[in-house]
Amino acid sequence: MKSIKNIFVFIIIPIAIISLVIFNANYQAKIYSKQISGVDITQMKADYRINQKEYTVRKGDLITVPVEVTNEGNMTWLAHSEKPINLSYHIYNEEKEEYEYDGARTAISVTVRPKESAAINTKVQVPVEEGIYYVEFDMVYEGVAWFSEKGSKTESIKLEVR
């Protein structure tokens, strides 16, 4: 009887405790991988509508591109925040190689709740070299992540730079 008690106390219980610790660690890792700064990153979703898809522009110009952005996640985008959500862009050349990844930011001027949209006149700095470029619009939660890095869609326009 004493040997059964010893097996239970020194083998079964420690194995059960270790199993629970491992299970809890895996569970916490899954939760943490979905959260950054208290925000569930799976909720960083946006949809874009751009009426004009092609522009012919002069090199080095600053242009305005009207973009309607819809909040497709469950997180409200606050107009004024310490960590704002802005509309930005990435630029790729004709061969789809990265030209500029970290484009200028355009702040959202209104709070955008889930399923609501905002019209944003986005400022885009045109490349200084002639050629064909693609501007990919992407929301960015400053200090956290680009929405596209978390699975959100992007939308692109074509620039012919002269």
Sequence and secondary structure as in RCSB ss.txt:
>XXXX:A:sequence
MKSIKNIFVFIIIPIAIISLVIFNANYQAKIYSKQISGVDITQMKADYRINQKEYTVRKGDLITVPVEVTNEGNM
TWLAHSEKPINLSYHIYNEEKEEYEYDGARTAISVTVRPKESAAINTKVQVPVEEGIYYVEFDMVYEGVAWFSEK
GSKTESIKLEVR
>XXXX:A:secstr
 HHHHHHIIIIIHHHHHHHHHHHHHHHHHHHHHTEETTEEGGG  EEEE S  EEEE TT EEEEEEEEEE SSS
 B SS SS EEEEEEEEETTS EEESS   EE SS B TT EEEEEEEEE  SS EEEEEEEEEEETTTEEGGGG
T   EEEEEEE 
